Amino acid sequence: MQIRILAIGPSDMEGIILEVGKEYPEFDIRYATYHNEEEVVHIVTRLHSDYELILFAGSLPYHMVKNQVQLNKPMFYIAFEGTALYRVLFQLAMDREFHLLDRPINVSIDNLQKYEAEECFEELNIDVQNLYFYENDIDYDIENTVQFHYNLWKNNRIDIAITCVGLVYEKLTELGVHASRIIPTRSAVRNTLEHMRRAGQKKRQQDAQIAVGIIDLRSLRDDNQLTEYQIQRRILALQHILIDYGEKSQSIIKWSDRELKFITTRGALHLDNGKTAENKLLHEIYYKTELRPNLGIGLGHTASEAENRAREALKKAELNNSGWFILDADGTVYGPIGNSVPLSYSIRNQNQELLELAKQARLSSSTINRLLSFFKVHGKDTITTNELANGLGITPRSARRIINKLEKVNLVAITGEEQPVHRGRPRQVFAIQFDRLFNLTNEGK
């Protein structure tokens, strides 16, 4: 089966990407053209679910999507390397009206590394009097880039503007600016597709991993006020729900009075999509049977590995009483999924200094990793007990216990108080010593 790729870029890049893509029979590439920057996010949002990998023809659309869309899917972009500038300079050298080789020139360039451009001019013995760079491709803005080049041109500070962005080239040409457009070379496209080939193979291997999910059903008969007929109706409703789920997820369903177990593959679960069938499954069980089940999903290379991890994940879900958890084959924990922003952390750690710190604080290293994940996700370095409890899906009492232990090893300090909206005692605000924690985790990588 071919790897499905969605390629997104301007119209002048379609031919070269599809042509080089023919060298990779394992790829099925669809090209989507955008005419202005606002279309990129809409295209990805509308089409991404049908593809395994996403390719952008340049860093501009890549960074736009990365900054605006939460997409847990491999994305790549074709880099504009310095070698692509040689073609533009060759064309200018052949232009008799421009006289590139006969006089010093003034140039503005966007989205190329400065050292790469300087090397090109030096190797071609082109005398550049002034070279202006615009390299802000992370928070990229078309109009700002156009104004950068146009202001230099209007003030007679450049002879030519060289851009990597088709939209910028079109706007500059309309303004009467002498401009040239850099297009990635075939070798740059080929290098990116080769990288995607390896990533696609790795993803296919991951998708083939066995996934086991376990739902605790012990509360099915716990309600003593239910008659036997009502219990049987619950069971029948549950059976219908599970048959539908098993068919959609290609799962083998096994269940008893104590638990439901489904066995499928990682790829069939579509875990890169926030609106998963598993979330819908839990909600449907609740609305049709009035049960609030917990779910643990384990991933592994064998059914035994996956089931053991599923039971560990289920214990975490039951302990937190909040939605469901996933325990990956590499030891990473995702959850609680019921939260608006689920955490991702590892239960393994080889950093000896962090392990020693966890030992001093009398906390597990996975708890430290979980804390780091929480603070990275929420982007703050101060916290109240209630915020920590809600973020980790634990009780306020457990959160206070964690803070007290961190305080003893100087990883937490009281910095102030917060008055609740309603009446009550002020809440203490704690500052987390980020530098020490993050330095420790970075050293272990």
C-alpha positions in Angstrom: 0.0 0.0 0.0 1.3 3.4 -1.0 2.1 6.1 1.6 -0.5 8.9 1.1 1.1 12.4 1.1 -0.7 15.8 0.9 1.6 18.3 -0.8 0.7 22.0 -0.4 2.3 24.9 -2.2 2.0 27.6 -4.9 1.2 26.6 -8.5 4.8 27.0 -9.8 6.0 24.2 -7.5 3.4 21.6 -8.5 5.2 20.3 -11.6 8.6 19.8 -10.0 7.3 18.1 -6.8 5.0 15.7 -8.8 7.8 15.0 -11.3 10.4 14.1 -8.7 7.7 12.2 -6.8 7.4 9.7 -9.7 10.8 8.4 -8.6 9.1 7.1 -5.4 6.5 4.4 -6.4 5.8 4.0 -2.7 4.3 7.5 -2.6 0.8 8.6 -3.6 1.1 12.4 -3.7 -1.8 14.8 -4.1 -0.9 18.4 -4.7 -3.1 21.2 -3.3 -2.5 24.8 -4.6 -2.9 27.9 -2.5 -3.2 31.4 -4.0 -2.9 33.3 -0.7 -1.6 32.6 2.8 -5.1 32.4 4.3 -5.9 29.3 2.3 -3.1 27.1 3.7 -4.6 26.4 7.1 -8.1 25.8 5.6 -6.6 23.2 3.1 -4.8 21.3 5.9 -7.8 21.4 8.2 -10.1 20.1 5.5 -7.8 17.4 4.0 -5.3 16.2 6.5 -7.3 13.3 7.8 -7.0 11.4 4.5 -3.2 11.5 4.4 -0.4 10.0 6.5 2.3 12.7 5.8 2.1 16.4 4.9 4.6 18.2 2.6 4.9 22.0 2.3 6.6 23.6 -0.7 8.7 25.9 1.5 8.9 27.0 5.1 6.2 29.7 4.9 3.1 27.4 4.7 4.8 24.9 7.1 5.2 27.5 9.9 1.8 29.0 9.3 0.2 25.6 10.0 2.5 24.7 12.8 1.6 28.0 14.6 -2.1 27.8 14.0 -3.2 24.1 14.0 -2.6 21.5 16.6 -1.8 18.6 14.3 -0.2 15.4 15.7 0.9 14.2 12.2 4.4 14.2 10.6 4.9 17.4 8.5 7.9 18.4 6.3 8.9 21.3 4.1 11.3 21.7 1.2 14.1 24.0 2.3 15.3 26.8 0.1 19.0 26.1 0.1 21.7 28.4 -1.2 22.2 26.2 -4.3 18.8 27.3 -5.5 20.2 30.9 -5.7 22.7 29.9 -8.4 19.9 29.5 -11.0 18.6 33.0 -10.3 22.1 34.5 -10.5 22.8 32.6 -13.7 19.7 34.0 -15.3 20.6 37.5 -14.1 24.1 37.1 -15.5 22.6 36.2 -18.9 20.3 39.2 -18.8 22.2 41.8 -20.9 20.1 44.7 -19.5 21.1 43.9 -15.9 24.9 43.8 -16.3 25.3 41.6 -13.2 29.0 40.9 -13.8 30.0 44.4 -14.9 29.3 46.5 -11.8 28.7 46.3 -8.0 25.0 45.5 -7.1 22.7 46.0 -4.2 20.4 43.1 -3.3 17.6 42.2 -0.8 16.9 38.5 -0.1 14.3 36.8 2.1 14.2 33.3 3.7 17.7 32.3 2.9 20.5 31.8 5.4 22.9 34.7 5.2 26.1 32.6 4.9 24.6 30.6 2.1 23.8 33.6 0.0 27.2 35.2 0.7 29.0 32.0 -0.4 27.1 32.0 -3.7 28.1 35.6 -4.5 31.7 34.9 -3.5 32.0 31.7 -5.5 30.6 33.4 -8.6 32.8 36.5 -8.2 29.8 38.8 -8.1 30.6 42.2 -6.5 27.9 42.9 -4.0 27.9 46.4 -2.5 25.0 46.0 0.0 23.2 42.7 0.9 19.9 43.0 2.9 18.3 40.0 4.6 14.8 39.2 5.8 14.9 35.9 7.7 11.7 36.0 9.9 10.0 32.8 8.6 8.6 31.7 12.0 6.0 34.4 12.4 6.1 35.1 8.6 3.9 37.8 7.1 3.6 38.4 3.4 2.9 42.1 3.6 5.8 42.7 5.9 8.1 40.9 3.5 6.8 42.8 0.6 7.3 46.1 2.4 10.8 45.1 3.4 11.8 44.8 -0.3 9.6 47.6 -1.6 11.0 50.2 0.9 14.5 49.4 -0.1 13.6 49.7 -3.8 11.7 52.9 -3.3 14.6 54.5 -1.6 17.0 53.4 -4.3 19.0 51.1 -2.0 18.7 47.9 -4.0 18.9 47.0 -7.7 17.0 43.8 -7.3 14.8 41.9 -4.8 15.2 38.1 -4.6 12.4 36.2 -2.8 11.7 32.6 -2.0 7.9 33.2 -1.9 5.7 33.2 -5.0 3.1 35.6 -3.5 5.9 38.1 -2.6 7.3 37.9 -6.1 3.8 38.6 -7.6 3.2 41.6 -5.4 6.6 43.1 -5.9 6.2 42.7 -9.7 2.9 44.5 -9.5 4.6 47.3 -7.6 7.2 47.7 -10.4 10.1 46.2 -8.3 12.8 44.4 -10.3 12.4 41.0 -8.6 13.4 37.3 -9.1 11.9 34.2 -7.6 13.9 31.4 -6.1 12.5 27.9 -6.7 13.9 24.8 -4.8 16.1 22.6 -6.9 15.2 19.0 -7.8 17.9 17.8 -5.4 16.3 19.7 -2.5 12.9 18.1 -3.4 14.5 14.7 -3.7 16.3 15.1 -0.3 13.0 16.0 1.4 11.1 13.1 -0.2 13.9 10.7 0.8 13.5 11.9 4.4 9.7 11.4 4.2 10.2 7.9 2.8 12.1 6.9 5.9 9.6 8.6 8.2 6.7 7.0 6.3 8.2 3.5 6.8 8.7 4.2 10.5 5.1 5.3 10.8 3.8 2.2 9.1 5.8 0.1 11.5 4.3 2.0 14.4 0.8 1.7 13.0 1.3 -2.1 12.9 1.9 -2.2 16.6 -0.8 -4.1 18.6 -3.2 -2.0 20.6 -5.2 -3.4 23.5 -7.9 -1.4 25.3 -9.5 -2.4 28.6 -12.7 -0.8 30.1 -13.6 -1.7 33.6 -17.3 -2.9 33.8 -17.4 -3.9 37.4 -19.9 -1.1 38.1 -22.4 -2.7 35.6 -24.3 -4.5 38.4 -23.4 -2.3 41.3 -26.7 -0.4 41.4 -28.8 -2.4 43.8 -31.9 -0.4 42.8 -31.9 -1.8 39.3 -34.1 -4.8 38.5 -32.7 -7.8 36.6 -34.5 -6.6 33.5 -32.9 -3.2 33.7 -29.5 -4.8 34.1 -30.1 -7.0 31.0 -31.1 -3.8 29.0 -27.8 -2.2 30.1 -26.0 -5.3 28.9 -27.8 -5.3 25.5 -27.2 -1.6 25.0 -23.6 -2.1 25.7 -23.4 -5.0 23.3 -24.8 -2.9 20.5 -22.3 -0.1 21.2 -19.4 -2.5 21.2 -20.4 -4.3 18.0 -20.5 -0.9 16.2 -17.2 0.2 17.7 -15.5 -3.1 16.8 -16.6 -2.9 13.2 -15.4 0.7 12.8 -12.0 0.1 14.6 -11.5 -3.4 13.1 -11.2 -4.7 16.6 -11.6 -8.1 18.2 -14.0 -7.6 21.2 -13.8 -9.8 24.3 -15.8 -9.1 27.4 -17.0 -10.5 30.7 -19.0 -9.2 33.6 -15.8 -7.6 34.9 -14.2 -5.9 31.9 -14.3 -5.2 28.2 -11.2 -5.8 26.1 -10.7 -4.8 22.5 -7.7 -5.8 20.4 -6.7 -3.9 17.2 -3.7 -2.0 15.8 -2.3 1.4 16.6 -3.1 2.6 13.1 -6.7 1.7 13.4 -7.1 3.8 16.5 -6.2 7.1 14.7 -4.5 8.4 17.8 -3.3 11.5 15.9 -6.9 12.8 15.8 -8.2 14.5 18.9 -11.8 13.4 18.2 -11.1 9.7 18.5 -13.6 6.9 18.4 -12.6 5.9 21.9 -13.8 9.3 23.3 -17.1 8.8 21.5 -17.2 5.2 22.8 -17.0 6.3 26.4 -19.6 9.1 26.0 -22.0 6.7 24.2 -21.6 4.1 27.0 -22.5 6.8 29.6 -25.5 8.2 27.7 -27.0 4.8 27.0 -26.1 2.8 30.1 -25.5 5.6 32.7 -22.1 4.1 33.4 -18.9 6.2 33.7 -16.2 3.8 32.5 -12.5 4.3 32.7 -10.3 3.2 29.8 -6.7 2.2 29.5 -5.0 1.6 26.2 -1.6 -0.1 25.8 0.6 -0.4 22.7 3.2 -3.0 22.1 4.9 -5.3 19.7 3.1 -8.4 21.1 -0.4 -8.8 22.5 1.0 -9.6 25.9 3.1 -6.4 26.0 0.1 -4.3 24.9 -2.3 -5.9 27.5 0.2 -5.3 30.3 0.5 -1.7 29.4 -3.3 -1.4 29.0 -3.8 -2.6 32.6 -1.2 0.0 33.8 -3.0 2.7 31.9 -6.3 1.6 33.3 -4.9 1.9 36.8 -3.9 5.4 36.1 -7.4 6.2 34.8 -9.1 4.7 37.8 -6.7 6.5 40.2 -7.4 9.9 38.5 -11.0 9.1 37.8 -10.8 11.2 34.6 -11.3 9.8 31.1 -8.6 7.5 29.8 -4.8 7.0 29.5 -2.5 5.5 26.9 0.8 3.8 27.7 3.0 3.8 24.6 5.5 1.1 23.7 8.4 3.4 24.5 7.1 4.1 28.0 5.4 7.5 27.2 2.1 8.1 29.0 -0.6 10.2 27.3 -3.4 11.5 29.5 -5.8 12.0 31.0 -7.3 12.3 27.5 -10.5 13.7 29.0 -8.6 16.9 29.7 -8.7 19.7 27.1 -4.9 19.6 26.9 -3.7 16.0 27.6 -0.2 15.6 29.1 2.6 13.5 27.5 5.4 12.2 29.7 7.7 9.2 30.1 7.5 6.7 33.0 11.2 5.9 32.3 14.3 8.0 33.2 18.0 7.4 32.8 19.1 10.8 34.1 21.0 9.9 37.3 20.8 13.5 38.7 17.1 13.7 38.2 16.7 10.2 39.7 18.6 11.4 42.8 16.5 14.5 43.0 13.3 12.4 42.8 14.7 10.2 45.5 15.4 13.2 47.8 11.9 14.6 47.2 10.5 11.1 47.8 8.6 11.2 44.4 8.8 8.9 41.4 10.7 10.1 38.3 7.5 9.7 36.3 5.8 12.2 38.6 8.6 14.6 38.0 8.2 14.0 34.2 4.5 14.5 34.5 5.0 17.9 36.3 7.4 19.0 33.6 4.9 18.1 30.9 2.2 20.0 32.7 4.2 23.2 33.0 5.5 23.0 29.4 1.9 22.6 28.1 0.5 25.4 30.2 3.5 27.7 29.8 3.6 29.1 33.3 6.0 29.0 36.2 3.6 29.7 39.1 0.8 27.5 40.3 -1.8 27.1 43.0 -2.7 23.7 44.6 -6.0 23.6 42.9 -4.5 24.4 39.5 -2.0 21.6 39.9 -4.7 19.2 41.0 -6.9 20.0 38.0 -4.0 19.8 35.6 -2.7 16.4 36.7 -6.2 15.0 37.4 -5.5 14.3 41.1 -7.1 15.4 44.4 -6.1 18.7 46.0 -4.7 16.7 48.9 -2.4 14.8 46.6 -1.3 18.0 44.9 -0.5 19.6 48.3 1.6 16.6 49.2 3.6 16.9 45.9 4.2 20.6 46.5 5.3 20.0 50.1 7.8 17.4 48.9 9.2 19.7 46.2 9.4 22.6 48.7 11.7 20.5 50.9 14.3 20.1 48.0 14.0 23.8 47.0 12.2 23.2 43.8 9.1 25.2 44.9 8.8 28.4 46.8 5.8 30.5 48.0 5.7 33.7 46.1 2.3 35.2 47.0 -1.4 34.6 47.6 -4.5 34.6 45.4 -7.9 35.6 46.6 -10.7 33.2 45.4 -13.6 34.6 43.4 -16.0 33.5 46.1 -15.5 33.8 49.8 -12.7 31.7 51.3 -9.2 31.7 52.5 -6.5 33.1 50.2 -4.7 30.4 48.2 -0.9 30.3 48.2 0.9 30.8 44.9 4.0 28.7 44.4 6.9 29.3 41.9 8.5 26.3 40.3 12.3 26.5 39.9 12.2 25.8 36.2 15.9 26.3 35.4 17.0 23.5 37.7 14.3 21.0 36.6 14.7 21.6 32.8 18.5 21.6 33.0 18.3 18.2 34.6 16.0 16.8 31.9 17.9 18.3 29.1 21.2 16.9 30.3 19.7 13.4 30.2 18.8 13.6 26.5 
